[in-house]
Amino acid sequence: MKEIIIKDKQKYLKENYPFEGVPKLKDKMRCIHCDMIFTVADFKVFKDNSGFEFICCPNSPDCDGTVIDWFEVE
Ligand SMILES: [Zn+2]
């Protein structure tokens, strides 16, 4: 997996976020893999060998959590 640097993260989320309700960059989320609360703007993107891009936890690659492991913080 190779990290990709995203210039416009809000646009990237709009185009690639897999669920309804694209979060804003200033929103807080909790990653259930490493149990960290982070700011959405800190997300990372990694690309695998097939070219698929994963929206990942800011603790990647130490944490293997991806966007499906994020939960909204009240
Ligand atoms: Zn994590």
N, CA, C, O and the ligand as a Tripos MOL2 file, in Angstrom:
@<TRIPOS>MOLECULE
protein
  297   295    75     0     0
PROTEIN
NO_CHARGES

@<TRIPOS>ATOM
      1 N           0.8480   -1.1940    0.0000 N.3       1 MET1
      2 CA          0.0000    0.0000    0.0000 C.3       1 MET1
      3 C           0.8840    1.2440    0.0000 C.2       1 MET1
      4 O           1.8540    1.3470    0.7510 O.2       1 MET1
      5 N           0.5210    2.1680   -0.8530 N.am      2 LYS2
      6 CA          1.3110    3.3840   -1.0190 C.3       2 LYS2
      7 C           0.4500    4.5730   -0.6400 C.2       2 LYS2
      8 O          -0.6930    4.6880   -1.0820 O.2       2 LYS2
      9 N           1.0040    5.4630    0.1840 N.am      3 GLU3
     10 CA          0.2170    6.6220    0.5780 C.3       3 GLU3
     11 C           0.1310    7.6370   -0.5580 C.2       3 GLU3
     12 O           1.1080    7.8960   -1.2600 O.2       3 GLU3
     13 N          -1.0550    8.2000   -0.7200 N.am      4 ILE4
     14 CA         -1.2790    9.2310   -1.7320 C.3       4 ILE4
     15 C          -1.5330   10.5460   -0.9930 C.2       4 ILE4
     16 O          -2.2760   10.5800   -0.0130 O.2       4 ILE4
     17 N          -0.9250   11.6010   -1.4580 N.am      5 ILE5
     18 CA         -1.1660   12.9040   -0.8470 C.3       5 ILE5
     19 C          -2.3400   13.5740   -1.5750 C.2       5 ILE5
     20 O          -2.3230   13.7590   -2.7920 O.2       5 ILE5
     21 N          -3.3430   13.9220   -0.7930 N.am      6 ILE6
     22 CA         -4.5450   14.5460   -1.3490 C.3       6 ILE6
     23 C          -4.4760   16.0530   -1.1270 C.2       6 ILE6
     24 O          -4.2960   16.5220   -0.0030 O.2       6 ILE6
     25 N          -4.6210   16.7920   -2.2050 N.am      7 LYS7
     26 CA         -4.5310   18.2590   -2.0680 C.3       7 LYS7
     27 C          -5.8410   18.8390   -1.5540 C.2       7 LYS7
     28 O          -5.8430   19.6290   -0.6100 O.2       7 LYS7
     29 N          -6.9590   18.4500   -2.1730 N.am      8 ASP8
     30 CA         -8.2600   18.9800   -1.7580 C.3       8 ASP8
     31 C          -9.0400   17.8560   -1.0850 C.2       8 ASP8
     32 O          -9.7520   17.0900   -1.7330 O.2       8 ASP8
     33 N          -8.8830   17.7830    0.2330 N.am      9 LYS9
     34 CA         -9.4590   16.6510    0.9570 C.3       9 LYS9
     35 C         -10.9880   16.6880    0.9940 C.2       9 LYS9
     36 O         -11.6320   15.6390    0.9770 O.2       9 LYS9
     37 N         -11.5720   17.8900    1.0450 N.am     10 GLN10
     38 CA        -13.0360   17.9430    1.0650 C.3      10 GLN10
     39 C         -13.5980   17.4260   -0.2600 C.2      10 GLN10
     40 O         -14.5850   16.6910   -0.2730 O.2      10 GLN10
     41 N         -12.9840   17.8010   -1.3470 N.am     11 LYS11
     42 CA        -13.4190   17.3320   -2.6690 C.3      11 LYS11
     43 C         -13.2200   15.8140   -2.7730 C.2      11 LYS11
     44 O         -14.0630   15.0960   -3.3100 O.2      11 LYS11
     45 N         -12.0980   15.3560   -2.2510 N.am     12 TYR12
     46 CA        -11.8260   13.9120   -2.3070 C.3      12 TYR12
     47 C         -12.8960   13.1280   -1.5550 C.2      12 TYR12
     48 O         -13.3720   12.0960   -2.0270 O.2      12 TYR12
     49 N         -13.2650   13.6310   -0.3790 N.am     13 LEU13
     50 CA        -14.3080   12.9500    0.4010 C.3      13 LEU13
     51 C         -15.6310   12.9500   -0.3520 C.2      13 LEU13
     52 O         -16.3380   11.9430   -0.3860 O.2      13 LEU13
     53 N         -15.9550   14.0780   -0.9510 N.am     14 LYS14
     54 CA        -17.2210   14.1950   -1.6790 C.3      14 LYS14
     55 C         -17.2850   13.1480   -2.7840 C.2      14 LYS14
     56 O         -18.3400   12.5680   -3.0400 O.2      14 LYS14
     57 N         -16.1670   12.9140   -3.4260 N.am     15 GLU15
     58 CA        -16.1490   11.9930   -4.5660 C.3      15 GLU15
     59 C         -15.9510   10.5360   -4.1610 C.2      15 GLU15
     60 O         -16.3130    9.6310   -4.9140 O.2      15 GLU15
     61 N         -15.3850   10.3000   -2.9850 N.am     16 ASN16
     62 CA        -15.0040    8.9300   -2.6310 C.3      16 ASN16
     63 C         -15.6020    8.3890   -1.3390 C.2      16 ASN16
     64 O         -15.4680    7.1980   -1.0590 O.2      16 ASN16
     65 N         -16.2520    9.2220   -0.5530 N.am     17 TYR17
     66 CA        -16.8210    8.7400    0.7030 C.3      17 TYR17
     67 C         -17.9140    7.7240    0.3930 C.2      17 TYR17
     68 O         -18.8200    8.0140   -0.3880 O.2      17 TYR17
     69 N         -17.8440    6.5250    0.9990 N.am     18 PRO18
     70 CA        -18.7430    5.4340    0.5820 C.3      18 PRO18
     71 C         -20.1460    5.4810    1.1690 C.2      18 PRO18
     72 O         -20.9830    4.6550    0.8050 O.2      18 PRO18
     73 N         -20.4240    6.4050    2.0520 N.am     19 PHE19
     74 CA        -21.7340    6.4180    2.7040 C.3      19 PHE19
     75 C         -22.4640    7.7270    2.4510 C.2      19 PHE19
     76 O         -21.9110    8.6710    1.8860 O.2      19 PHE19
     77 N         -23.7200    7.7620    2.8810 N.am     20 GLU20
     78 CA        -24.5010    8.9920    2.8210 C.3      20 GLU20
     79 C         -23.9160    9.9990    3.8150 C.2      20 GLU20
     80 O         -23.3400    9.6130    4.8320 O.2      20 GLU20
     81 N         -24.0670   11.2730    3.5160 N.am     21 GLY21
     82 CA        -23.6560   12.2800    4.4780 C.3      21 GLY21
     83 C         -22.1510   12.4180    4.5640 C.2      21 GLY21
     84 O         -21.5390   11.9340    5.5160 O.2      21 GLY21
     85 N         -21.5570   13.0550    3.6050 N.am     22 VAL22
     86 CA        -20.1080   13.2550    3.6030 C.3      22 VAL22
     87 C         -19.7260   14.1510    4.7810 C.2      22 VAL22
     88 O         -20.2830   15.2390    4.9300 O.2      22 VAL22
     89 N         -18.7850   13.7120    5.6200 N.am     23 PRO23
     90 CA        -18.3920   14.5450    6.7610 C.3      23 PRO23
     91 C         -17.5940   15.7670    6.3230 C.2      23 PRO23
     92 O         -16.9750   15.7790    5.2590 O.2      23 PRO23
     93 N         -17.6240   16.7820    7.1610 N.am     24 LYS24
     94 CA        -16.8020   17.9580    6.8990 C.3      24 LYS24
     95 C         -15.4150   17.7180    7.4970 C.2      24 LYS24
     96 O         -15.2440   16.9110    8.4110 O.2      24 LYS24
     97 N         -14.4400   18.4330    6.9620 N.am     25 LEU25
     98 CA        -13.0580   18.2300    7.4180 C.3      25 LEU25
     99 C         -12.8890   18.5510    8.8910 C.2      25 LEU25
    100 O         -12.0120   17.9890    9.5470 O.2      25 LEU25
    101 N         -13.7140   19.4490    9.4240 N.am     26 LYS26
    102 CA        -13.5620   19.8230   10.8350 C.3      26 LYS26
    103 C         -14.3160   18.8750   11.7630 C.2      26 LYS26
    104 O         -14.1860   18.9830   12.9820 O.2      26 LYS26
    105 N         -15.1010   17.9480   11.2130 N.am     27 ASP27
    106 CA        -15.8390   17.0030   12.0480 C.3      27 ASP27
    107 C         -14.8900   16.0700   12.7960 C.2      27 ASP27
    108 O         -13.7610   15.8210   12.3730 O.2      27 ASP27
    109 N         -15.3930   15.5630   13.9270 N.am     28 LYS28
    110 CA        -14.6150   14.6000   14.7050 C.3      28 LYS28
    111 C         -15.1890   13.1980   14.4790 C.2      28 LYS28
    112 O         -16.4050   13.0120   14.4210 O.2      28 LYS28
    113 N         -14.3140   12.2430   14.3570 N.am     29 MET29
    114 CA        -14.7150   10.8520   14.2100 C.3      29 MET29
    115 C         -13.8910   10.0070   15.1710 C.2      29 MET29
    116 O         -12.8080   10.4020   15.6010 O.2      29 MET29
    117 N         -14.4350    8.8220   15.5000 N.am     30 ARG30
    118 CA        -13.6890    7.8750   16.3110 C.3      30 ARG30
    119 C         -13.3730    6.6610   15.4370 C.2      30 ARG30
    120 O         -14.2490    6.1230   14.7600 O.2      30 ARG30
    121 N         -12.1170    6.2440   15.4650 N.am     31 CYS31
    122 CA        -11.7240    5.0230   14.7610 C.3      31 CYS31
    123 C         -11.8510    3.8760   15.7630 C.2      31 CYS31
    124 O         -11.2290    3.8970   16.8250 O.2      31 CYS31
    125 N         -12.6700    2.8660   15.4120 N.am     32 ILE32
    126 CA        -12.8780    1.7870   16.3770 C.3      32 ILE32
    127 C         -11.7110    0.7970   16.4210 C.2      32 ILE32
    128 O         -11.6640   -0.0640   17.2990 O.2      32 ILE32
    129 N         -10.7910    0.9110   15.4990 N.am     33 HIS33
    130 CA         -9.6270    0.0150   15.5410 C.3      33 HIS33
    131 C          -8.5970    0.4840   16.5690 C.2      33 HIS33
    132 O          -8.0980   -0.3170   17.3600 O.2      33 HIS33
    133 N          -8.2780    1.7850   16.5570 N.am     34 CYS34
    134 CA         -7.2810    2.2790   17.5100 C.3      34 CYS34
    135 C          -7.9340    3.1150   18.6140 C.2      34 CYS34
    136 O          -7.2530    3.6180   19.5080 O.2      34 CYS34
    137 N          -9.2630    3.2570   18.5420 N.am     35 ASP35
    138 CA        -10.0280    3.9800   19.5550 C.3      35 ASP35
    139 C          -9.5620    5.4180   19.7330 C.2      35 ASP35
    140 O          -9.5660    5.9460   20.8450 O.2      35 ASP35
    141 N          -9.1660    6.0410   18.6460 N.am     36 MET36
    142 CA         -8.7280    7.4320   18.7140 C.3      36 MET36
    143 C          -9.8040    8.3380   18.1210 C.2      36 MET36
    144 O         -10.4230    8.0060   17.1090 O.2      36 MET36
    145 N         -10.0170    9.4810   18.7620 N.am     37 ILE37
    146 CA        -10.8850   10.5050   18.1750 C.3      37 ILE37
    147 C          -9.9800   11.4330   17.3790 C.2      37 ILE37
    148 O          -8.9850   11.9470   17.8900 O.2      37 ILE37
    149 N         -10.3430   11.6350   16.1240 N.am     38 PHE38
    150 CA         -9.4980   12.4470   15.2490 C.3      38 PHE38
    151 C         -10.3540   13.4370   14.4730 C.2      38 PHE38
    152 O         -11.5780   13.3160   14.4170 O.2      38 PHE38
    153 N          -9.6940   14.4040   13.8850 N.am     39 THR39
    154 CA        -10.3650   15.3590   13.0110 C.3      39 THR39
    155 C         -10.3280   14.7830   11.6040 C.2      39 THR39
    156 O          -9.2900   14.3190   11.1330 O.2      39 THR39
    157 N         -11.4770   14.8220   10.9440 N.am     40 VAL40
    158 CA        -11.5920   14.2040    9.6160 C.3      40 VAL40
    159 C         -10.5000   14.6820    8.6540 C.2      40 VAL40
    160 O         -10.0170   13.9100    7.8250 O.2      40 VAL40
    161 N         -10.1150   15.9480    8.7680 N.am     41 ALA41
    162 CA         -9.0940   16.5120    7.8750 C.3      41 ALA41
    163 C          -7.7660   15.7620    7.9290 C.2      41 ALA41
    164 O          -6.9450   15.8770    7.0200 O.2      41 ALA41
    165 N          -7.5570   14.9890    9.0030 N.am     42 ASP42
    166 CA         -6.2850   14.2660    9.1540 C.3      42 ASP42
    167 C          -6.2840   12.8930    8.4870 C.2      42 ASP42
    168 O          -5.3070   12.1530    8.5950 O.2      42 ASP42
    169 N          -7.3770   12.5480    7.7940 N.am     43 PHE43
    170 CA         -7.4070   11.2110    7.1720 C.3      43 PHE43
    171 C          -6.2780   11.0420    6.1580 C.2      43 PHE43
    172 O          -5.7650   12.0110    5.5990 O.2      43 PHE43
    173 N          -5.9090    9.7770    5.9400 N.am     44 LYS44
    174 CA         -4.8880    9.4630    4.9490 C.3      44 LYS44
    175 C          -5.5180    8.6010    3.8590 C.2      44 LYS44
    176 O          -6.5620    7.9800    4.0610 O.2      44 LYS44
    177 N          -4.8720    8.5780    2.7200 N.am     45 VAL45
    178 CA         -5.3440    7.7330    1.6220 C.3      45 VAL45
    179 C          -4.1940    6.8340    1.1860 C.2      45 VAL45
    180 O          -3.0770    7.2940    0.9480 O.2      45 VAL45
    181 N          -4.4950    5.5390    1.0860 N.am     46 PHE46
    182 CA         -3.5160    4.5760    0.6020 C.3      46 PHE46
    183 C          -4.0750    3.8620   -0.6200 C.2      46 PHE46
    184 O          -5.2720    3.5910   -0.7080 O.2      46 PHE46
    185 N          -3.1950    3.5670   -1.5500 N.am     47 LYS47
    186 CA         -3.5850    2.8860   -2.7780 C.3      47 LYS47
    187 C          -2.9700    1.4930   -2.7790 C.2      47 LYS47
    188 O          -1.7830    1.3360   -2.4920 O.2      47 LYS47
    189 N          -3.7820    0.4700   -3.1060 N.am     48 ASP48
    190 CA         -3.2240   -0.8840   -3.1510 C.3      48 ASP48
    191 C          -2.7330   -1.2130   -4.5630 C.2      48 ASP48
    192 O          -2.7930   -0.3770   -5.4640 O.2      48 ASP48
    193 N          -2.2460   -2.4510   -4.7390 N.am     49 ASN49
    194 CA         -1.6420   -2.8240   -6.0150 C.3      49 ASN49
    195 C          -2.6170   -2.7910   -7.1860 C.2      49 ASN49
    196 O          -2.2100   -2.6210   -8.3350 O.2      49 ASN49
    197 N          -3.9110   -2.9550   -6.8900 N.am     50 SER50
    198 CA         -4.8910   -2.9340   -7.9720 C.3      50 SER50
    199 C          -5.3450   -1.5080   -8.2940 C.2      50 SER50
    200 O          -6.1450   -1.2930   -9.2050 O.2      50 SER50
    201 N          -4.8300   -0.5460   -7.5430 N.am     51 GLY51
    202 CA         -5.1880    0.8430   -7.8090 C.3      51 GLY51
    203 C          -6.3540    1.3430   -6.9920 C.2      51 GLY51
    204 O          -6.7530    2.5010   -7.1160 O.2      51 GLY51
    205 N          -6.9150    0.4640   -6.1430 N.am     52 PHE52
    206 CA         -8.0450    0.9010   -5.3130 C.3      52 PHE52
    207 C          -7.5340    1.8070   -4.2010 C.2      52 PHE52
    208 O          -6.5220    1.5220   -3.5620 O.2      52 PHE52
    209 N          -8.2520    2.8980   -3.9850 N.am     53 GLU53
    210 CA         -7.8370    3.8590   -2.9680 C.3      53 GLU53
    211 C          -8.6780    3.7130   -1.7100 C.2      53 GLU53
    212 O          -9.9070    3.7110   -1.7650 O.2      53 GLU53
    213 N          -8.0030    3.5910   -0.5870 N.am     54 PHE54
    214 CA         -8.6650    3.4400    0.7030 C.3      54 PHE54
    215 C          -8.5320    4.7190    1.5180 C.2      54 PHE54
    216 O          -7.4450    5.2810    1.6510 O.2      54 PHE54
    217 N          -9.6500    5.1620    2.0550 N.am     55 ILE55
    218 CA         -9.6340    6.2950    2.9820 C.3      55 ILE55
    219 C          -9.3220    5.6950    4.3500 C.2      55 ILE55
    220 O         -10.0780    4.8630    4.8530 O.2      55 ILE55
    221 N          -8.2170    6.1130    4.9480 N.am     56 CYS56
    222 CA         -7.7100    5.4330    6.1450 C.3      56 CYS56
    223 C          -7.6280    6.3400    7.3690 C.2      56 CYS56
    224 O          -7.6300    7.5670    7.2800 O.2      56 CYS56
    225 N          -7.5560    5.6720    8.5070 N.am     57 CYS57
    226 CA         -7.3500    6.3080    9.7950 C.3      57 CYS57
    227 C          -6.0490    7.1310    9.7770 C.2      57 CYS57
    228 O          -5.0730    6.7160    9.1510 O.2      57 CYS57
    229 N          -6.0220    8.2850   10.4500 N.am     58 PRO58
    230 CA         -4.7870    9.0810   10.5160 C.3      58 PRO58
    231 C          -3.6110    8.3160   11.1170 C.2      58 PRO58
    232 O          -2.4570    8.6750   10.8810 O.2      58 PRO58
    233 N          -3.8900    7.2640   11.8920 N.am     59 ASN59
    234 CA         -2.8020    6.4760   12.4860 C.3      59 ASN59
    235 C          -2.2330    5.4240   11.5350 C.2      59 ASN59
    236 O          -1.3120    4.6940   11.9020 O.2      59 ASN59
    237 N          -2.7630    5.3420   10.3380 N.am     60 SER60
    238 CA         -2.2080    4.4050    9.3530 C.3      60 SER60
    239 C          -0.7620    4.7840    9.0670 C.2      60 SER60
    240 O          -0.4370    5.9710    9.0980 O.2      60 SER60
    241 N           0.1180    3.8310    8.7900 N.am     61 PRO61
    242 CA         -0.1650    2.3990    8.7010 C.3      61 PRO61
    243 C          -0.1140    1.6480   10.0390 C.2      61 PRO61
    244 O          -0.2830    0.4290   10.0570 O.2      61 PRO61
    245 N           0.1130    2.3400   11.1460 N.am     62 ASP62
    246 CA          0.1130    1.6290   12.4330 C.3      62 ASP62
    247 C          -1.2620    1.0530   12.7390 C.2      62 ASP62
    248 O          -1.3740   -0.0230   13.3270 O.2      62 ASP62
    249 N          -2.3060    1.7690   12.3410 N.am     63 CYS63
    250 CA         -3.6790    1.2980   12.5170 C.3      63 CYS63
    251 C          -4.1980    0.8760   11.1480 C.2      63 CYS63
    252 O          -3.9540    1.5470   10.1450 O.2      63 CYS63
    253 N          -4.9220   -0.2530   11.1210 N.am     64 ASP64
    254 CA         -5.4500   -0.7080    9.8250 C.3      64 ASP64
    255 C          -6.9160   -0.3130    9.6340 C.2      64 ASP64
    256 O          -7.6090   -0.8700    8.7830 O.2      64 ASP64
    257 N          -7.3760    0.6410   10.4240 N.am     65 GLY65
    258 CA         -8.7530    1.1020   10.2850 C.3      65 GLY65
    259 C          -8.9420    1.9290    9.0150 C.2      65 GLY65
    260 O          -8.0770    2.7210    8.6420 O.2      65 GLY65
    261 N         -10.0810    1.7340    8.3580 N.am     66 THR66
    262 CA        -10.4140    2.5540    7.1960 C.3      66 THR66
    263 C         -11.7380    3.2570    7.4690 C.2      66 THR66
    264 O         -12.3000    3.1550    8.5590 O.2      66 THR66
    265 N         -12.2120    3.9550    6.4790 N.am     67 VAL67
    266 CA        -13.4090    4.7810    6.6310 C.3      67 VAL67
    267 C         -14.6080    3.9940    7.1800 C.2      67 VAL67
    268 O         -15.4690    4.5680    7.8480 O.2      67 VAL67
    269 N         -14.6690    2.6940    6.9060 N.am     68 ILE68
    270 CA        -15.8110    1.9080    7.4080 C.3      68 ILE68
    271 C         -15.7250    1.6780    8.9160 C.2      68 ILE68
    272 O         -16.6900    1.2240    9.5310 O.2      68 ILE68
    273 N         -14.5800    1.9890    9.5100 N.am     69 ASP69
    274 CA        -14.3890    1.8080   10.9480 C.3      69 ASP69
    275 C         -14.5590    3.1070   11.7310 C.2      69 ASP69
    276 O         -14.2590    3.1670   12.9230 O.2      69 ASP69
    277 N         -15.0410    4.1390   11.0520 N.am     70 TRP70
    278 CA        -15.2140    5.4380   11.7160 C.3      70 TRP70
    279 C         -16.6240    5.5900   12.2270 C.2      70 TRP70
    280 O         -17.5890    5.2180   11.5590 O.2      70 TRP70
    281 N         -16.7330    6.1360   13.4060 N.am     71 PHE71
    282 CA        -18.0400    6.4490   13.9650 C.3      71 PHE71
    283 C         -18.0850    7.8980   14.3790 C.2      71 PHE71
    284 O         -17.1070    8.4550   14.8780 O.2      71 PHE71
    285 N         -19.2360    8.4970   14.1620 N.am     72 GLU72
    286 CA        -19.3880    9.9100   14.5020 C.3      72 GLU72
    287 C         -19.3230   10.0880   16.0020 C.2      72 GLU72
    288 O         -19.8020    9.2460   16.7620 O.2      72 GLU72
    289 N         -18.7240   11.1920   16.4240 N.am     73 VAL73
    290 CA        -18.6290   11.5450   17.8310 C.3      73 VAL73
    291 C         -19.6930   12.6000   18.1100 C.2      73 VAL73
    292 O         -19.8030   13.5980   17.3980 O.2      73 VAL73
    293 N         -20.4620   12.3610   19.1450 N.am     74 GLU74
    294 CA        -21.5230   13.3300   19.4810 C.3      74 GLU74
    295 C         -20.9310   14.6260   20.0020 C.2      74 GLU74
    296 O         -21.6700   15.5530   20.3330 O.2      74 GLU74
    297 ZN         -7.3610    3.9310   13.7240 Zn       75 ZN75
@<TRIPOS>BOND
     1     1     2 1
     2     2     3 1
     3     3     4 2
     4     3     5 am
     5     5     6 1
     6     6     7 1
     7     7     8 2
     8     7     9 am
     9     9    10 1
    10    10    11 1
    11    11    12 2
    12    11    13 am
    13    13    14 1
    14    14    15 1
    15    15    16 2
    16    15    17 am
    17    17    18 1
    18    18    19 1
    19    19    20 2
    20    19    21 am
    21    21    22 1
    22    22    23 1
    23    23    24 2
    24    23    25 am
    25    25    26 1
    26    26    27 1
    27    27    28 2
    28    27    29 am
    29    29    30 1
    30    30    31 1
    31    31    32 2
    32    31    33 am
    33    33    34 1
    34    34    35 1
    35    35    36 2
    36    35    37 am
    37    37    38 1
    38    38    39 1
    39    39    40 2
    40    39    41 am
    41    41    42 1
    42    42    43 1
    43    43    44 2
    44    43    45 am
    45    45    46 1
    46    46    47 1
    47    47    48 2
    48    47    49 am
    49    49    50 1
    50    50    51 1
    51    51    52 2
    52    51    53 am
    53    53    54 1
    54    54    55 1
    55    55    56 2
    56    55    57 am
    57    57    58 1
    58    58    59 1
    59    59    60 2
    60    59    61 am
    61    61    62 1
    62    62    63 1
    63    63    64 2
    64    63    65 am
    65    65    66 1
    66    66    67 1
    67    67    68 2
    68    67    69 am
    69    69    70 1
    70    70    71 1
    71    71    72 2
    72    71    73 am
    73    73    74 1
    74    74    75 1
    75    75    76 2
    76    75    77 am
    77    77    78 1
    78    78    79 1
    79    79    80 2
    80    79    81 am
    81    81    82 1
    82    82    83 1
    83    83    84 2
    84    83    85 am
    85    85    86 1
    86    86    87 1
    87    87    88 2
    88    87    89 am
    89    89    90 1
    90    90    91 1
    91    91    92 2
    92    91    93 am
    93    93    94 1
    94    94    95 1
    95    95    96 2
    96    95    97 am
    97    97    98 1
    98    98    99 1
    99    99   100 2
   100    99   101 am
   101   101   102 1
   102   102   103 1
   103   103   104 2
   104   103   105 am
   105   105   106 1
   106   106   107 1
   107   107   108 2
   108   107   109 am
   109   109   110 1
   110   110   111 1
   111   111   112 2
   112   111   113 am
   113   113   114 1
   114   114   115 1
   115   115   116 2
   116   115   117 am
   117   117   118 1
   118   118   119 1
   119   119   120 2
   120   119   121 am
   121   121   122 1
   122   122   123 1
   123   123   124 2
   124   123   125 am
   125   125   126 1
   126   126   127 1
   127   127   128 2
   128   127   129 am
   129   129   130 1
   130   130   131 1
   131   131   132 2
   132   131   133 am
   133   133   134 1
   134   134   135 1
   135   135   136 2
   136   135   137 am
   137   137   138 1
   138   138   139 1
   139   139   140 2
   140   139   141 am
   141   141   142 1
   142   142   143 1
   143   143   144 2
   144   143   145 am
   145   145   146 1
   146   146   147 1
   147   147   148 2
   148   147   149 am
   149   149   150 1
   150   150   151 1
   151   151   152 2
   152   151   153 am
   153   153   154 1
   154   154   155 1
   155   155   156 2
   156   155   157 am
   157   157   158 1
   158   158   159 1
   159   159   160 2
   160   159   161 am
   161   161   162 1
   162   162   163 1
   163   163   164 2
   164   163   165 am
   165   165   166 1
   166   166   167 1
   167   167   168 2
   168   167   169 am
   169   169   170 1
   170   170   171 1
   171   171   172 2
   172   171   173 am
   173   173   174 1
   174   174   175 1
   175   175   176 2
   176   175   177 am
   177   177   178 1
   178   178   179 1
   179   179   180 2
   180   179   181 am
   181   181   182 1
   182   182   183 1
   183   183   184 2
   184   183   185 am
   185   185   186 1
   186   186   187 1
   187   187   188 2
   188   187   189 am
   189   189   190 1
   190   190   191 1
   191   191   192 2
   192   191   193 am
   193   193   194 1
   194   194   195 1
   195   195   196 2
   196   195   197 am
   197   197   198 1
   198   198   199 1
   199   199   200 2
   200   199   201 am
   201   201   202 1
   202   202   203 1
   203   203   204 2
   204   203   205 am
   205   205   206 1
   206   206   207 1
   207   207   208 2
   208   207   209 am
   209   209   210 1
   210   210   211 1
   211   211   212 2
   212   211   213 am
   213   213   214 1
   214   214   215 1
   215   215   216 2
   216   215   217 am
   217   217   218 1
   218   218   219 1
   219   219   220 2
   220   219   221 am
   221   221   222 1
   222   222   223 1
   223   223   224 2
   224   223   225 am
   225   225   226 1
   226   226   227 1
   227   227   228 2
   228   227   229 am
   229   229   230 1
   230   230   231 1
   231   231   232 2
   232   231   233 am
   233   233   234 1
   234   234   235 1
   235   235   236 2
   236   235   237 am
   237   237   238 1
   238   238   239 1
   239   239   240 2
   240   239   241 am
   241   241   242 1
   242   242   243 1
   243   243   244 2
   244   243   245 am
   245   245   246 1
   246   246   247 1
   247   247   248 2
   248   247   249 am
   249   249   250 1
   250   250   251 1
   251   251   252 2
   252   251   253 am
   253   253   254 1
   254   254   255 1
   255   255   256 2
   256   255   257 am
   257   257   258 1
   258   258   259 1
   259   259   260 2
   260   259   261 am
   261   261   262 1
   262   262   263 1
   263   263   264 2
   264   263   265 am
   265   265   266 1
   266   266   267 1
   267   267   268 2
   268   267   269 am
   269   269   270 1
   270   270   271 1
   271   271   272 2
   272   271   273 am
   273   273   274 1
   274   274   275 1
   275   275   276 2
   276   275   277 am
   277   277   278 1
   278   278   279 1
   279   279   280 2
   280   279   281 am
   281   281   282 1
   282   282   283 1
   283   283   284 2
   284   283   285 am
   285   285   286 1
   286   286   287 1
   287   287   288 2
   288   287   289 am
   289   289   290 1
   290   290   291 1
   291   291   292 2
   292   291   293 am
   293   293   294 1
   294   294   295 1
   295   295   296 2
@<TRIPOS>SUBSTRUCTURE
     1 MET1         2 RESIDUE 1 A MET
     2 LYS2         6 RESIDUE 1 A LYS
     3 GLU3        10 RESIDUE 1 A GLU
     4 ILE4        14 RESIDUE 1 A ILE
     5 ILE5        18 RESIDUE 1 A ILE
     6 ILE6        22 RESIDUE 1 A ILE
     7 LYS7        26 RESIDUE 1 A LYS
     8 ASP8        30 RESIDUE 1 A ASP
     9 LYS9        34 RESIDUE 1 A LYS
    10 GLN10       38 RESIDUE 1 A GLN
    11 LYS11       42 RESIDUE 1 A LYS
    12 TYR12       46 RESIDUE 1 A TYR
    13 LEU13       50 RESIDUE 1 A LEU
    14 LYS14       54 RESIDUE 1 A LYS
    15 GLU15       58 RESIDUE 1 A GLU
    16 ASN16       62 RESIDUE 1 A ASN
    17 TYR17       66 RESIDUE 1 A TYR
    18 PRO18       70 RESIDUE 1 A PRO
    19 PHE19       74 RESIDUE 1 A PHE
    20 GLU20       78 RESIDUE 1 A GLU
    21 GLY21       82 RESIDUE 1 A GLY
    22 VAL22       86 RESIDUE 1 A VAL
    23 PRO23       90 RESIDUE 1 A PRO
    24 LYS24       94 RESIDUE 1 A LYS
    25 LEU25       98 RESIDUE 1 A LEU
    26 LYS26      102 RESIDUE 1 A LYS
    27 ASP27      106 RESIDUE 1 A ASP
    28 LYS28      110 RESIDUE 1 A LYS
    29 MET29      114 RESIDUE 1 A MET
    30 ARG30      118 RESIDUE 1 A ARG
    31 CYS31      122 RESIDUE 1 A CYS
    32 ILE32      126 RESIDUE 1 A ILE
    33 HIS33      130 RESIDUE 1 A HIS
    34 CYS34      134 RESIDUE 1 A CYS
    35 ASP35      138 RESIDUE 1 A ASP
    36 MET36      142 RESIDUE 1 A MET
    37 ILE37      146 RESIDUE 1 A ILE
    38 PHE38      150 RESIDUE 1 A PHE
    39 THR39      154 RESIDUE 1 A THR
    40 VAL40      158 RESIDUE 1 A VAL
    41 ALA41      162 RESIDUE 1 A ALA
    42 ASP42      166 RESIDUE 1 A ASP
    43 PHE43      170 RESIDUE 1 A PHE
    44 LYS44      174 RESIDUE 1 A LYS
    45 VAL45      178 RESIDUE 1 A VAL
    46 PHE46      182 RESIDUE 1 A PHE
    47 LYS47      186 RESIDUE 1 A LYS
    48 ASP48      190 RESIDUE 1 A ASP
    49 ASN49      194 RESIDUE 1 A ASN
    50 SER50      198 RESIDUE 1 A SER
    51 GLY51      202 RESIDUE 1 A GLY
    52 PHE52      206 RESIDUE 1 A PHE
    53 GLU53      210 RESIDUE 1 A GLU
    54 PHE54      214 RESIDUE 1 A PHE
    55 ILE55      218 RESIDUE 1 A ILE
    56 CYS56      222 RESIDUE 1 A CYS
    57 CYS57      226 RESIDUE 1 A CYS
    58 PRO58      230 RESIDUE 1 A PRO
    59 ASN59      234 RESIDUE 1 A ASN
    60 SER60      238 RESIDUE 1 A SER
    61 PRO61      242 RESIDUE 1 A PRO
    62 ASP62      246 RESIDUE 1 A ASP
    63 CYS63      250 RESIDUE 1 A CYS
    64 ASP64      254 RESIDUE 1 A ASP
    65 GLY65      258 RESIDUE 1 A GLY
    66 THR66      262 RESIDUE 1 A THR
    67 VAL67      266 RESIDUE 1 A VAL
    68 ILE68      270 RESIDUE 1 A ILE
    69 ASP69      274 RESIDUE 1 A ASP
    70 TRP70      278 RESIDUE 1 A TRP
    71 PHE71      282 RESIDUE 1 A PHE
    72 GLU72      286 RESIDUE 1 A GLU
    73 VAL73      290 RESIDUE 1 A VAL
    74 GLU74      294 RESIDUE 1 A GLU
    75 ZN75       297 GROUP 0 **** ****
